[in-house]
């Protein structure tokens, strides 16, 4: 007879004992429930929750969840693939105890990301967290590790969101001191909550668009960075609600103007050395870092199906708005799709990285980081040459010069991005057929869901979904 202490599929050695001890510790701190969190293919955070007393059981046996959510759309409609989208089957959600945190802004609750495992004990082929971990593990076998972080941009409004419209909660100018003062109490509480949760914040500031703010966090390994992105957004939303405010992480809160980005910062390391710093080239990158960057640039059109996965994403991806809509790179060039961040003198060894800009927070962060890594690793494997650096705004290049320099416009619609993704064997192979087919089916479903809508109605359809 199997007992709770016996090894079980999906669990890790020692998890049951750890979970039992954690359960008692959490209960002593007044934690009554634990949020088990993952992100679906459309980029929506989905959860189940358990009483704290059930943590050991969850660590041993997992918590049931239908695989149908792999083909949910942002509006909760369901599409299908050959193997996903039916009412059949079950998965088990296993909490990652290493990432469990007590939620400062949600008294009585803790939070943990989950891995999704089949009832037979195998990794679910649609689990994006498992996909990213696999890429990181494969890279480690080649002697490569990564540090990553995801910028968080959001718009703060007066509630309730149920009214549909967005009313900015601040009136001051972009990047202005007035905005910081207007939201001073809320942002101070946010910083306090994140500090209590162990999130090291690099900076927080008012941004360009109406009601917009941005927060940057420290870099971690890619899986932890994706986990952190989900946790930070949960915290921002919870703190805002306690202040009577609502937030939107949607790519485009309005049809016109600057939207919310989720830029990826990424650096590759070998033997403790940052490959994006200290190279003998003028820009500081090593040959491998150049090829890694070139691999990402080569696959950017297909990558946008993952990094900019919503019809609303293409309201944001406009030229000359610092969204990075051309296949170009440049040192500290904020109009380039890939910005090479050289770092301040004296800090380059730690701070140098690349910033991938055509990314927003409708993206599943595990899928986005995993696909970017797959593209970069393919670049290293093929020693892909880095094209000529650009300066200024690529939109100012004439057609002939742009063609000569290999600068292309990224897809202008989700349909174009899906077409590019379909033709990219490297990304589809990295994802595997189940996950790749889910990406295509969900993107096609989103396209169909907004068929016939003008830009304003598309923005409204996704405003409060993210």
Buried (B, 14 or more C-beta within 10 A) or exposed (E): EEEEEEEBBBBBEEBBEBBBEBBBEBBEEEBBBBBBBBBBBBBBBBBBBBBBBBBBBBBBBBBEBEBBBBBBBBBEBBBBBEBBBEEEEEBBBBBBBEBBBBBBBBEEBBBBBBBBBBBEEEBBBBBBBBBBBBBBEBBEEEEBBBBBBBBBBBBBBBBEBEEEEBEBBBEBEEEBEEBBEBBEEBBEBBBEBBEBBEBEBEEBBBBBBBBBBBBBBEBBBBBBBBBBBBBBBBBBBBBBBBBEBBBBBBBBBBBEBBBBBBBBBBBBBBEEEBBBBBBEEEBBBBBBBBBBBBBBBBBBBBBBBBBBBBBBBBBBBBBEBBBBBBBBBBBEBEBBBBBBBBBEEEEBBEBBBBBBBBBBBBBBBBBBBBBBBBBBBBBBEEEBEBBEBBEEBBBEBEEEEBEEBEBBBBBBBBBBBBBBBBEBEBBBEBBBEBBBBBBBBBBBBBBEBBEEEEBEEBBBBBBBBB
